[in-house]
């Protein structure tokens, strides 16, 4: 009975400690989430660069969440089916951010509490509020930043040095396999803005350490990416009517010549 009493006391003490520490961990987890995760993820704001994480703690096991936060690359290497599905959907795996075990637990505590449930206070603004603005001036600025003719304010490398990108007057690099035309089409405004704000991908993380893009630079690059997508889509839509009109003219000419030969 004595041993049972001691075990019960230890268990109650553990519960009390957990009840005290979990809210504190959740608060710290929110700060970590805002700093490390919010560039690509929302909570209640819809998918962006990555999936919306509202309610994720109820959908995924604690162990899987730890793995994807700490070592997402290992999940890919081990052909984890959930990770494979996410990579297929978003076009890339979540980068390894170097988050330690304790910090991962704090983020999970946040996602399991107010951050991962239906609490209204956890809802991140919807993606529609982050739509890129396109003007000729912004496009010109984005093009200059992309090619390096205008230096980044904090000294970061121009996009052209690594990324393939098809646009008039730009011949992209080939160091990275991430074609930014395709990246924008997959990620949309919210996802691409998040990626540009966080720059957490393995190579970029080192290059842009302490060289984050300014809001003005992000706005200019987003205008360039969006204009490129519009041009690509618009070209396809315009070409068909033009082709149809050309064939119609040729048909009329053919009929006119045919009538002359009959006469």
Backbone torsions as a table, in degrees:
resi	resn	phi	psi	omega
1	UNK	NA	-35.8	-179.9
2	UNK	-64.3	-45.1	179.7
3	UNK	-62.1	-41.0	179.2
4	UNK	-62.8	-39.4	178.8
5	UNK	-64.8	-39.8	179.7
6	UNK	-66.5	-41.4	179.3
7	UNK	-62.2	-42.6	180.0
8	UNK	-64.0	-41.0	178.9
9	UNK	-63.4	-42.1	179.2
10	UNK	-63.8	-40.4	-179.7
11	UNK	-65.3	-42.6	179.4
12	UNK	-65.9	-39.5	177.5
13	UNK	-61.3	-41.8	178.9
14	UNK	-62.3	-42.8	179.0
15	UNK	-62.1	-40.9	179.6
16	UNK	-64.2	-44.2	179.6
17	UNK	-62.1	-40.3	179.3
18	UNK	-65.8	-41.2	-179.1
19	UNK	-64.3	-28.0	179.0
20	UNK	-82.6	-41.5	-172.6
21	UNK	-80.0	-33.1	-175.5
22	UNK	-61.3	-45.6	176.5
23	UNK	-59.9	-38.9	178.8
24	UNK	-65.6	-41.8	177.9
25	UNK	-63.9	-38.5	179.7
26	UNK	-64.1	-39.7	177.5
27	UNK	-63.4	-44.4	177.8
28	UNK	-66.4	-35.2	178.3
29	UNK	-64.0	-35.3	177.6
30	UNK	-63.6	-43.5	178.2
31	UNK	-61.9	-41.7	179.0
32	UNK	-66.3	-41.1	178.8
33	UNK	-61.6	-46.2	-179.7
34	UNK	-60.7	-36.9	-176.5
35	UNK	-81.4	-42.4	-170.8
36	UNK	-101.2	-29.4	-167.7
37	UNK	-112.8	-27.9	-169.2
38	UNK	-68.2	-15.2	176.9
39	UNK	-62.8	-31.8	-177.5
40	UNK	-117.4	-15.4	-175.2
41	UNK	-123.1	143.3	170.3
42	UNK	-113.9	169.0	173.9
43	UNK	-124.9	92.9	-178.1
44	UNK	94.1	-0.5	-179.0
45	UNK	-100.7	2.9	179.9
46	UNK	94.0	166.6	179.2
47	UNK	-64.1	145.8	175.1
48	UNK	-137.3	-115.8	175.3
49	UNK	-68.0	-25.5	175.9
50	UNK	-138.9	-178.3	-177.0
51	UNK	-69.4	151.1	171.3
52	UNK	-63.9	130.6	-174.3
53	UNK	-98.5	13.2	177.0
54	UNK	-64.5	122.7	178.6
55	UNK	75.3	11.5	-176.0
56	UNK	-64.7	-30.4	-178.9
57	UNK	-65.8	-22.4	177.6
58	UNK	-88.3	-20.9	-177.3
59	UNK	-89.9	-34.2	-175.7
60	UNK	-114.5	150.3	179.1
61	UNK	-70.7	155.9	179.1
62	UNK	-58.7	-41.8	-177.6
63	UNK	-64.2	-40.6	-179.2
64	UNK	-67.4	-40.0	178.3
65	UNK	-62.6	-40.8	175.6
66	UNK	-58.6	-46.5	-176.9
67	UNK	-63.0	-45.2	-175.7
68	UNK	-70.9	-27.1	178.0
69	UNK	-79.5	-42.2	-174.3
70	UNK	-84.8	-47.5	-174.6
71	UNK	-139.0	68.1	-179.6
72	UNK	-62.5	-29.3	-180.0
73	UNK	-65.5	-32.2	178.1
74	UNK	-69.9	-35.4	176.0
75	UNK	-61.4	-40.6	178.5
76	UNK	-65.6	-45.3	-179.1
77	UNK	-61.7	-34.4	180.0
78	UNK	-86.0	5.5	177.7
79	UNK	56.8	42.7	175.9
80	UNK	-61.4	127.1	-174.3
81	UNK	-63.3	-36.4	179.0
82	UNK	-66.8	-44.7	179.0
83	UNK	-63.4	-41.3	179.6
84	UNK	-61.6	-38.8	178.5
85	UNK	-65.8	-40.6	179.2
86	UNK	-67.7	-42.2	178.5
87	UNK	-62.5	-40.7	178.8
88	UNK	-63.9	-39.8	-176.6
89	UNK	-72.6	-42.6	-173.4
90	UNK	-100.7	-8.8	174.3
91	UNK	88.3	-1.1	178.6
92	UNK	-163.4	159.2	176.4
93	UNK	-87.9	153.3	176.3
94	UNK	-61.3	131.9	-178.5
95	UNK	-69.2	152.3	174.2
96	UNK	-76.0	112.6	-174.8
97	UNK	-91.8	-0.1	-179.5
98	UNK	73.7	27.5	-180.0
99	UNK	-79.5	129.5	-179.7
100	UNK	-78.8	173.0	-175.7
101	UNK	-62.0	-45.9	-176.8
102	UNK	-65.5	-41.8	178.6
103	UNK	-66.2	-34.8	177.0
104	UNK	-62.7	-41.0	178.7
105	UNK	-64.4	-34.9	178.2
106	UNK	-67.5	-41.1	177.9
107	UNK	-64.2	-41.5	179.3
108	UNK	-65.5	-38.0	177.3
109	UNK	-61.2	-39.7	177.5
110	UNK	-65.8	-45.7	179.8
111	UNK	-66.1	-30.6	-179.6
112	UNK	-78.3	-22.3	180.0
113	UNK	-98.5	-124.1	-177.1
114	UNK	-62.0	-31.0	-177.8
115	UNK	-75.0	-22.9	-174.7
116	UNK	-111.9	2.5	-179.5
117	UNK	-109.7	-159.8	-176.3
118	UNK	-90.3	13.4	-177.4
119	UNK	-59.4	128.7	-176.1
120	UNK	-63.5	-30.2	-177.7
121	UNK	-67.7	-16.5	-177.5
122	UNK	-90.1	-7.8	-174.3
123	UNK	-71.4	127.2	176.7
124	UNK	-87.9	144.4	179.7
125	UNK	-51.6	141.9	-177.2
126	UNK	-66.6	157.4	-175.2
127	UNK	-63.5	-26.5	-178.1
128	UNK	-60.2	-23.9	-179.2
129	UNK	-77.2	-5.1	-176.9
130	UNK	-115.2	25.6	-178.7
131	UNK	-65.1	136.1	-179.9
132	UNK	-71.2	141.9	176.9
133	UNK	-97.7	135.0	-179.1
134	UNK	-119.0	120.6	173.5
135	UNK	-136.3	157.2	177.6
136	UNK	-56.3	-37.8	-179.5
137	UNK	-65.3	-44.7	179.2
138	UNK	-65.6	-39.5	178.1
139	UNK	-60.7	-44.8	179.2
140	UNK	-62.4	-41.3	178.0
141	UNK	-65.2	-43.0	179.4
142	UNK	-61.9	-41.5	178.7
143	UNK	-62.6	-42.5	179.5
144	UNK	-65.3	-39.6	178.2
145	UNK	-68.8	-41.6	-178.2
146	UNK	-62.0	-43.3	-176.2
147	UNK	-83.7	-17.8	-179.7
148	UNK	94.3	1.2	177.1
149	UNK	-67.9	-24.0	168.0
150	UNK	-115.8	124.6	-177.3
151	UNK	-72.6	146.0	172.9
152	UNK	-64.0	143.6	-174.6
153	UNK	-57.0	-37.6	-176.8
154	UNK	-103.4	12.6	172.8
155	UNK	87.4	12.0	178.0
156	UNK	-67.5	156.3	-179.2
157	UNK	-71.0	145.6	177.2
158	UNK	-68.8	150.4	-177.1
159	UNK	-59.4	-33.4	-176.4
160	UNK	-58.5	-27.2	-176.2
161	UNK	-67.2	-18.2	-177.4
162	UNK	-127.9	-41.7	-164.2
163	UNK	-95.6	134.6	168.7
164	UNK	-66.2	140.6	-179.8
165	UNK	-163.1	121.1	-178.9
166	UNK	-96.3	115.3	179.4
167	UNK	-162.1	144.1	180.0
168	UNK	-53.0	124.1	179.3
169	UNK	86.7	0.7	179.8
170	UNK	-126.9	128.4	171.7
171	UNK	-118.5	104.8	-172.2
172	UNK	-67.9	168.4	179.1
173	UNK	-81.4	-175.2	-179.1
174	UNK	-136.4	12.5	178.5
175	UNK	-68.0	-39.0	179.5
176	UNK	-101.2	146.1	176.7
177	UNK	-85.0	-5.3	-177.2
178	UNK	-80.7	99.0	175.4
179	UNK	-73.3	118.4	-173.0
180	UNK	-72.2	-20.9	171.3
181	UNK	-62.1	-49.6	-178.7
182	UNK	-69.3	-37.5	180.0
183	UNK	-60.3	-45.0	-179.7
184	UNK	-64.3	-41.9	-178.7
185	UNK	-63.1	-34.3	179.4
186	UNK	-77.9	-42.0	-170.2
187	UNK	-90.5	-26.5	-177.7
188	UNK	71.4	-174.4	-176.1
189	UNK	-61.5	-49.1	-174.8
190	UNK	-64.0	-47.6	-178.2
191	UNK	-64.5	-42.9	-178.0
192	UNK	-68.9	-39.7	176.4
193	UNK	-61.1	-42.4	178.9
194	UNK	-61.4	-42.5	-179.9
195	UNK	-64.6	-41.2	-179.8
196	UNK	-68.7	-32.1	179.7
197	UNK	-74.7	-37.9	-174.6
198	UNK	-88.6	-42.8	-177.8
199	UNK	47.6	49.4	-174.1
200	UNK	-94.9	1.5	-178.0
201	UNK	-69.4	148.9	-168.2
202	UNK	-46.0	-54.5	-177.9
203	UNK	-69.4	-44.4	-176.6
204	UNK	-67.0	-32.0	-178.6
205	UNK	-58.4	-38.5	-179.5
206	UNK	-77.8	-44.4	-177.0
207	UNK	-63.5	-38.8	-174.7
208	UNK	-101.8	15.8	175.4
209	UNK	-59.9	123.5	-177.6
210	UNK	63.2	18.4	178.7
211	UNK	-131.5	43.4	-176.9
212	UNK	-59.8	147.5	176.7
213	UNK	-71.4	146.2	176.1
214	UNK	-79.9	163.5	178.2
215	UNK	-60.1	-37.1	179.9
216	UNK	-66.5	-38.9	178.5
217	UNK	-67.2	-40.9	178.3
218	UNK	-62.8	-43.1	179.9
219	UNK	-61.7	-41.2	-179.7
220	UNK	-67.6	-44.5	179.3
221	UNK	-65.6	-39.0	178.0
222	UNK	-62.4	-38.4	177.7
223	UNK	-62.5	-41.0	178.3
224	UNK	-63.9	-46.9	-178.9
225	UNK	-63.5	-42.4	-178.2
226	UNK	-67.6	-40.0	178.7
227	UNK	-64.5	-38.1	177.7
228	UNK	-61.8	-42.9	178.7
229	UNK	-64.6	-40.9	179.5
230	UNK	-65.0	-42.3	179.5
231	UNK	-62.8	-41.2	179.7
232	UNK	-63.9	-48.1	179.3
233	UNK	-68.0	-41.9	-178.7
234	UNK	-64.4	-37.7	-179.8
235	UNK	-61.7	-40.0	-179.2
236	UNK	-67.9	-38.3	-178.0
237	UNK	-72.4	-35.9	-177.3
238	UNK	-74.2	-33.8	-173.3
239	UNK	-64.4	-34.4	-177.9
240	UNK	-67.0	-48.8	176.1
241	UNK	-59.8	-39.5	179.4
242	UNK	-63.6	-41.7	178.8
243	UNK	-63.3	-42.5	179.3
244	UNK	-63.5	-40.6	178.4
245	UNK	-64.1	-39.7	178.8
246	UNK	-63.7	-43.5	178.6
247	UNK	-63.6	-36.4	179.6
248	UNK	-64.8	-42.0	178.4
249	UNK	-63.5	-44.2	178.6
250	UNK	-61.7	-38.2	178.5
251	UNK	-63.3	-42.3	178.6
252	UNK	-63.4	-42.1	178.4
253	UNK	-62.9	-40.8	178.7
254	UNK	-62.6	-42.7	179.4
255	UNK	-64.4	-40.3	179.5
256	UNK	-63.1	-44.2	178.6
257	UNK	-64.7	-38.8	179.7
258	UNK	-63.1	-41.3	179.6
259	UNK	-64.9	-38.7	179.2
260	UNK	-64.5	-39.4	-179.7
261	UNK	-66.7	-34.3	179.1
262	UNK	-67.6	-39.5	-179.8
263	UNK	-66.2	NA	NA
